[in-house]
Amino acid sequence: MSEQEKQSFFSKVRHVVTDFIYGMASHEMARQALKTRGSMEHLFILITMGDLLGVPILPPYYSLRLLPYVVPQVSTWKRRMLREKDLTDALA
């Protein structure tokens, strides 16, 4: 086995071990952080753009000021809000 093949082998082994340790130690925390971020974004859009659904929380002036930052997410947000929800959705 040449020196380059040994380095390649040890590099692959190190990568596998690193991925394994990441999966054991912090994968669940990373997924939970993404889920929390998504729910916070969901609430932010609800507070700012709630008048689109008939929930007047903030005056329209502030909603219009934030509109350029929220426009890319409005269509998916409206779909999530208007989707029928079931008991199993809350458990997931």
NORPEDA-V821003 format. One record per residue. RES is the residue in one letter. OMEGA is omega in whole degrees, -180 to 180 (999 if undefined). BURIAL is b if it has 9 or more other ideal C-beta (glycine too) atoms within 8 Angstrom, else e. Layout:
RES OMEGA BURIAL
RES OMEGA BURIAL
This chain:
M -178 e
S -178 e
E -180 e
Q 178 e
E 177 e
K 179 b
Q 178 e
S 179 e
F -179 b
F 176 e
S 179 e
K 179 e
V 179 e
R 179 e
H 180 e
V -180 e
V 178 e
T 178 e
D 179 e
F 180 e
I 176 e
Y 180 b
G -180 e
M -169 e
A -168 e
S -180 e
H -180 b
E 178 e
M 179 e
A 178 e
R 178 e
Q 178 e
A 177 e
L 178 e
K 178 e
T 178 e
R 178 e
G 180 e
S 177 e
M 176 e
E 178 b
H 179 b
L 178 e
F 180 e
I 177 b
L -180 b
I -176 e
T -175 b
M -178 b
G 180 b
D 174 b
L 179 e
L -180 e
G 178 e
V -177 e
P -180 e
I 178 e
L 174 b
P -177 e
P -179 e
Y -179 e
Y 177 b
S 179 b
L 178 e
R -179 e
L -175 b
L -179 b
P -179 e
Y -173 e
V -174 b
V -179 e
P -175 e
Q -173 b
V -176 b
S 179 e
T 178 e
W 179 b
K 178 b
R 179 e
R -177 e
M -175 e
L 178 e
R 176 e
E -178 e
K -179 e
D 178 e
L -180 e
T 176 e
D -180 e
A -179 e
L -178 e
A 999 e
